[in-house]
């Protein structure tokens, strides 16, 4: 593999990495160029394991040995190497988590295809009972999370990490929701945004009807009138369940609320009215596992 050693922060070959702390710039460039940034050796390895294609690598020389297997697997992908001070000048922050990679953004998965994938993941598995020489089935519940217009990339990443850890089959994000492949979302999720199948659901909230037609019970996490408790929802024992989480401040939109099969709340104590959306999602995922 050919390594390119950087001498100047103005090197046009590393334009993908220039001043990554500029939020406006990233929003303008990433969708147009069809790319995202995987930050840290662990995250970029998870991106590669998910089948995503690298555009380039960007790292300090001390990380070369640690990523030798990656470079051997992608001999035609350029790797740009520089001293710590130069890399910090290029990115706008101290690079201390190993390497970074500019990755080709994968094509969005059509919603019907994602739902089919979620159902396959949730299909019962045949298990041989050697004692009685017969087959038995262990049921697996299909669960999907929907993130409605979340604006905080940290919360989006945290929800994905919980979804991966607790076995949610897919995540849907609404058209106005923050990008799961934004650098901070990826970093907070520890790269689990590459492990949990996801796509945008559009139109919204009309797309809820497609989920219902697919056999899903749609429950919105809400403080609205007539809400049942999370324990009550679990007791109903829905085989295919969608959990909808609203914005950090206002919660679910009225148009969304009208299409729900149920409003669900997590009972609070000590005068606390609600949890942060990332925390509430973790509680709901665990309760409905």
Beta strands, then each sheet from edge to edge (+ up, - down):
strand 1: 3-5
strand 2: 35-39
strand 3: 54-60
strand 4: 78-82
strand 5: 100-104
strand 6: 125-129
strand 7: 134-138
strand 8: 142-147
strand 9: 170-174
strand 10: 198-201
strand 11: 217-221
strand 12: 228-229
strand 13: 240-245
strand 14: 262-265
sheet 1: 1+ 4+ 3+ 5- 2+
sheet 2: 6+ 7-
sheet 3: 10+ 9+ 8+ 13+ 11+ 14+ 12+
end
